[in-house]
């Protein structure tokens, strides 16, 4: 790793850059200064991460915390990267790269590097931080940071060629990496929402704090001049318990598609190793809403976990905002995919100008055999929309002991709907209220469930026939069970109704689907109900 004290002056950097195939005038045009070239390869980066995992973790020295603490939310918002300084501002490729500034909430410096090939050999050059890349007030505390401080993260701007709906690339981005190993992308509806992560460690493990390793270095592959749809970025992950390397091939088409090659090395035992983690927010929906908690009907970035398991079963698990942290595990072998989805796309269901109805769904498509393990869902209590309280990830069956390693390939689909829609009718709403019959005394502790499905198989139900509701629960008793067409005139829109009398006070898992004879009509609805 280069010591920044060895960086060349701007003139020397420009000369070396020209030797790598990027013209000197391109460097001058965007104002970026780069370090000396260093040989690079993906295999060498993987070997470095593996070697680091065999050594005790050395936390990076704090960088001027007395300065960074002064760059609070307001001060950080006034620091804007000048798009005139964007990497690849004039090409090659379509997508300029801009950078986030460090601040109180993002204090770990992240090194940004440019890759270029010369005669078949790859080299990396670090983008040297300078406050001149940013517009900021004259009295901004950021001006007091030491030379070469580094960046907090980066964004991929929309196409400078104007081929993505003719969006102004200087004002619109489609991918953002910022904080620990978090990253986000917009979906087909041009809206950010939930996040992905490189890894999740010990989420909701009693007596063990969650660990947040950092992407500490990024490497941007210089795109070919005729590449107008994708960017390739490499990342080094470092933390007390793991190291890793990630290769991201990110495509901007109607949606955002990311092919990821992840190599993870365990430095210390991990109780819950969460691979390909997704992080979202669910406050409340039509399912349960405390009286007058907020003026909006629903507030969430995602409303359910969808799973397509190795046996071919399609599962929908509506999200909860529990009274205490809950962990659910769905054992599987060779999963076909899973994701946190935003199925409810009606503005009237949110009534909010922040566009919750446009938040992307994120689907994980395994590439290759992931073996045995489980999709795990963590639900954390929240009383506001500012907290991400939902985490979903894949946990291998074998314990994550020091010295273990993982090689995982997968594809992320940031989309409007599931990229591989089920032929079965899908669940679109779960509603819970008091049990019993209208006009009669309501029995204590009994809950009524109304679960809605919509889809083509339900249009095939013969006139006068009602689908059978197939219900099971770990404990408790069902009553008043039947299905009926939702009286809104929409073909194939049915709902299952039932009352449920729970036993005990612990959470109860329920399972339900609709069928007609031997024909399964809907995906499987799973729900975790908390009595009381």
N, C-alpha and C positions, 0 to 999 in steps of 0.2 A: 504494500500500500504506500502510495506516495506521501511524503511529508510535504505539507503545503509550503514550508520554508524553501523547498527546492524548486518551486515553480519558476518558470522563466518569466521574464518581463514580457509585456504585450508584443513587442516587435519580434522577439524570438518565438513566441507562441504562434504568431501569424505565419512565420516562415515554415515552422514544422507542420502547421495545419495544411499549408499548400502542398507539402510533400506527401500528405495522406490523401490528396485528391480533392479536398475542399479548397476552392480558390481563396487567396488572401483577402480579396475584396469582399467575399461573403462574410468573413469574420468581422471586417471593419464595418460592414453595413449593419449588422445587428448588434454591434458593440460588445459581444461576448469575448472574454479572454479565456484561453484554454491552457492547460498544463502541458508538460512534455508527454510524448507518446509512450505508452507501456504496452507490451504484448498482452493480448486477451484471447481467451477461448472459454467456451461454456464448460468443457471438461476441467480446465484448470481452476475455474471458479468453484466447481463442485468439489474438487480436491481440496481447495482452500477451506471450504466450509466444513468438510469432514475433519481436516486437521484441527480446526478451531474447536470442534466438538470434543476432541480428545484432551483439551487443555481447560484449566479453570477459567471461568468467565471473568473478564476484566472490563468493568463498566467504564464507559468513556468519561473523561474528565469533564466536569461541568463547564459549560460555556457561558461566562458572564451572567449568572443567574440574576444579579442585581439589576442588569439591564433588561433581560428578557421578561422579568416579572413586571416591568413597567409597560411592556407592550401588551396591554390588556385587550379586551374585546374591541373597545372603541378605537384604541390606537392601532390595532392590527387591521381594522377595517379601512383605515386611511392609508395603508401601504398597498399600492397597486403596482403589479408588474407591468412595465411598459411593453406593449406588444411589438414595438419597434425593435426590441431586443430579443424577440422570440427565437429559439433554436429552430432551424429550418424555416425561417420566416419566408424566404424566397425559394424554398425547396432545398434539396430534391424531395420528392414526395408531396403529399397534399396537406399534412397536418403539422402545423407549428406547435412547438412545445413551450409552455410558460411555467414559471416557478412560483411556489408559495414562499412567503417570508417566515422566518422564525418568530416566535412570540411566547407569551406566558403559557399558552396551552399546547404549544408545539416547540419544545426546547431541545429536542435531539437533532443535531445537525445531520443532514442526509447529503451524501456526495453524489453529484450528478455527472455522468460521464458520457461522452460521445464515442461511438465505435465507427471505425472506417477500415476498409480493406485496401491493402496495397500489394499487388502481385500475389494475391491469395493469402496474405498474412493479415490478421486482424490486430488492430491497436485501439487502445482506449485513451481518451484525454479528458481530464476533469474540467468541468465548467467552473471557473473561479468566481466565487461570490464577490459582488460589488454592490454597494448601495445605489450606484448609478443606474442599475438595471430597473430600479423601482422609482415610482413617483411617490413622494411622502412629504409631509409638512416639514418646514425648516427646523422645528423643535421636536421632531419625532425622536423618541428614545432609540430607535433603530440606528440612528446615525452614530451612536456610541459603541456599537458592536466592534469587536476587533477585526482586522483584515482577514479575509478568507473564512468568515464565520460559517458559511454553508447555507443550505436551504432547508425548508421544512417538508416540501413535497413538490409535485408537479401536476400539470394539466395538459391533456391533449386537446388542442383547439379544433373547432370544426374546420372543414376543408377550406383552404385558401383559394381553391379553384371554384368554389361556389356550387359544388355538385350535390350538396346535402340540403336541398330546399332553399338554396341561395342564402343561407344564414351568414351573417357577418362573423368571420372567424375571430375577430378581435374581441367580440363580446360574448361568444358562445363556445362552450367546451363540451366534450362528450365523455371524457374519462378524467377522474381525479384520484390521485394517491396522496393521502395526507394523514399523518398520525399513526404511530406503531406500524402495523401491517395492514391497515385499512385501505380500501379503495372502492370507488363507486363508478357507475356508468349510467348514462341515460338510456331509456328504453325507446320503443317506437313512438311514444307520445311526448318525447322531448322533455322529460322531467326526471330529476334525480329523486331517489327515495332511499331504499335500504342499501346496506353496504355488504361487501365481502371482505374477507381477511385472508392473510396468508396462512395463519394458524391460530387456534384458540387453546389455551392451556389452563387446565384446572378450573373451568367455569363451574360455579356452584358446587364446589367440593368443600365439605365441612372442614373447618380449621386449616384450610389452605387458601391463601390469597390467589386470585387469578393473576396470571403472568401475561405481560404484553410485550413480546419480542418486537424488535424494530427492523423494518427495511432500512438498512444503513447506507446502501449504495445502489444506484440505478445506472444501467448502461443502455443508451439509446442507439439502436442499430440505424445507421444512415440508410434511409430507404432508397430503392432504385428510382430513377427519374420517372419511370412509367408506373410506379406503384401509387395508385390513388385511393386505395381502400384499406390499407392496413399499416400497423406499426408494430415493431418487435422491440420488447424491452426486457432486460434481465435485471434481477434483483438479488441482493445478498441479505439474508435474514440472520440476525444475531440476538441472542438472549441468554439469560442465566441457565435455562434448561434445554434449549435447542439451538441449532444453527440450520441454515438451509439455503437453497438456491431455487429461484423461480424464473422460468422463461415464459413470458406473456407474448402471444401473437394475437393482437387485437384488431378486429375488423369492424369498420364502420360501414354498414349497409343500412337497410331499413331499421334493423335493430343493431345491437352491439353484441358481437360474438367474441369470446376470448378462449383460445386454446392455451392451456397451461400445463407445463411440465414441471413438477415440483419434486425436489429432492430434500428430504428432512433428516437430520441427524440428532439423536437424543443425547444430550450432555449429562442430564440428571434424570432420575426417575420422575415420571409424570403420572399423576393419578387418573386424569381424564385428558387424553390427547384428542383434540378436535381438529380433524383434517377437513379441508374445504369448508370453512365456517361461513355462515351467513348471519348477519345481524340486522334486526329490524325493530320497529316500534308498533306496539298494539296497546292502545289505551282502552277503548271500548268500541263496540259495534252494535248492530241490531240485536245481538244475542242477549247481552245483559248491560243495562245502563242504569247506574244509580240515579235517583231522582235529582234533577237540577244540578248535576255535576258540571255541565257545560251547556252552552246554547246550541252547539252543533249536534246533529243526530249521530254521527260517527266520527272517530278520529283514529286513523291507523295507516301505516305504510304498507302493511301486509295483513291479510285476514285469515290465512290458513297455511298449513304445511301440506304439500302434496307429495306423495310417494308412489313410484312405480317400482315395485319390488321385484326381486329375482324370480319369484314364482309367477309374475305377470299380473298380480293384483294391483288395482288402482285404489289408492287410499286418499281420503281428504280428512284432515284433522283441523277443525276450526281452532283458532288461537284463543287463549284465555289471558286475562289479567288477574292472576291469583292473589289470594291474601298473603301467601308466603311463597318463596321460591320453590318451583316444582321442576323435576327432571323426568322426562319420559324417554324410553328407549324402544325402538322398533327393530328387532333383530332381523338380519337379512344375510343372504349370500349372493354375491354377484348382482348388486342392485342395478337397476336400469336407469334410475334417476330420481331426484327429489328436488324440492325447491320451496321457497317462501313466495307465495303468490298474492297479488292483489286482484281478486276476481270481481269485486264490486266496482263498476265503472260509471255509476250514475252520479252526476254532480249533486242532484237533489238529496242524495243520501249523506252528503258531507256539508254542503252549503258554505264552503270555505274557499277563498281565493288562492290558497296555497296549493291547490290542485292535487288533493289526495286521490282523486279518481283517476289521475294520470300517472301515479307512481308505478315504476316498473315491477314486473314479476321477474324473479331470478331463478332459473332452472339449472341444475347441475347434471351434466351428462357424463357419466364415467366413460373413459376411453381405455378399454382393457378390463381385465379381471381384478376387481378389488378384493376378492376373497370374502371371508366371513367377518362380520362386525355388526354394527347397528347405526341407524340414523337416530340421533339423539336430539331432543327438543328441550331447551331450557326456557322457562317462563318466569319472569321476575316481576314482582309488584311494581306498579308505577302510579303516580297520581297526576301525571302531566305528560304532554306530548314531547317534551324536550329530552326524554330519556329513551335510549335504545334498551328495550327490556326483553327482547326475543332473540335467542341464538339457536341455530340449527347446524349440525355438522355430522360428519362420518367418524365413527370411533372403531378402529380395528379391534378384533376380538382379543388378540394377544396383548398382554400388558406392555406399556411403553417404558422399558427399562433403559438405563444408561447403556450406550453402545448400540442400541437398536437404530435402524435406518429405514426409511420409507421412500419409495419411488412411485409417484402417482401422476397419472395423466388424466385430464378431464377438460370439459368444455363448459363454459358459462354462457348461458343465453339470457341477456337482458332484454326482455320482450314485453309485449302487451299480454298475451295469453301463453299457455303452455306450448312449447315448440313441438311436442308430440302428443296431440290431443287424444284422449281416450275415445273409443267408439261408444262408450257407455254414457248415460246421462250424468251430469256433474252436479255436485251440491253447490247451491248459490246463496243459501241463507240458513242460519240456525237461530231460532227464537225460543226463549224460555220465559215462562210466566207461572202464575199460580195454577195448580192442578184443580181437578174437579169440573163440574158442569155449571154453565151460566144459570143464574137464577136459583141455585142451590147452595147450601153452606159449603164453603171451601175447606177441604181437609187440611189439617196442619202438616207441614213438612213435605207435601206432595207437589211435584213440579210437572208442568205441562211442557212438552217439547213439540215444536213445529219445525220440521226440517224440509227445506225445499230443494227439489231437483229439477233440472231442465235438460232436454236433449232428445235426439231423434228416436232412441229406443222407446221412449215413453209415448211417442205418437203412434206406435204400433199396437198399443193396448186396445183390444176390441171394445166397441161401445157397450156400456153396461157392466164392464169388468173392471175391478179395482186391483191394482198390484198388491201382492202380498208383502207385508212389512216383516222382514227378518231381523229380530232384535236379540241381543245378548248383553249381559252385564256381569261384572265380577260379583256384585252383591246387589240386593234389592229386588223390587217387584214391579212389573209393568202392568198397566191396565188401560182401557179405552184406546186400544191400538187399531188404527186403520189408516188408509191412504185415500186422498181425494185430489181431484184436479183443482189447481188454483183458479178461482173464478175471475180470471182476467182476460180470457180469450186467447192466450198465447198457447199454441200447440206444444204438447210435450212438457208442460209445466205442472208438476205434481208436488204434493207435500205429504209427508208422513206425520201423523199425530200420535202421541202417546203420553200417558201420565206415568211418572216414575216415583216410586216410594223407596227412598234409600234405606240402607241398613248401616249403622255405624256412622262415625264422623270423618273417616279418612276418605280421600279422593277415590272415586269410582270410575273405572274405564268402561265405556259402552261402545258397542259395535252395531251397525245397522246398514241394510241395503234393501232395495226393492227388487222383486222378481215376479215373473208371470209364468207359472208352471216351472219348467226347467230353465227358463231363460232369465239370466241376470240382466237387469235393466239399468242399474246405476253403479257408480263407483261405491266403495265402502266408506261409510261415514264413521269416524271414530271421534269420541268426545270424552274428556275427563271432567266429570262433574264433582264439584265440591259441595257436600251436603251443608245446608245452613247458609 
